[in-house]
Amino acid sequence: MKKDKDGNFIGVGEETAEQILGNLFRDSKIKPQYPFINLITDEYKDSLGERYLKHKLDLVIFRPNEKTIVVRVQDKHHEGVLTSARDIVQKQILQWNKCIVVDLNWYECPNLWKEEVNQDSINEVLDAFNEVGLLVEV
């Protein structure tokens, strides 16, 4: 993990995922470390704690005339009880706000975690998209 120029924490696999997604979604705008609060309506903002309101999403893909895709690059700490519970709540709120959520889990993406852009890491990302019903053409 490291910090970017704006002080955001960038986890393992995030930059590599952004590179891969940039090649897969050339006509879309990809925003790293995008504020969660910017994707939800006011009715949800009023019911959320400060932790959610300050949270930033790993990668958000804004596609012309299609639903926004939120890509969460999930390391081992997301398996903990509290973090996994928060992840479930966050995912449901994003879906209620017309977003598609794709999780790139460390145990399903070993090549992505090596920070290598190669056919194996690309296939791991494509598999995660396929799991949620998004067929991405290479």
Secondary structure, DSSP 8 states (H G I E B T S, - for coil): -EE-TTS-EE-TTHHHHHHHHHHH-TTSEEEEEEEGGGGS-HHHHTTS-HHHHH-EEEEEEE-TTS-EEEEEEE-GGGGSHHHHHHHHHHHHHHHHTTEEEEEEETTT-HHHHTT--SHHHHHHHHHHHHHTT-----
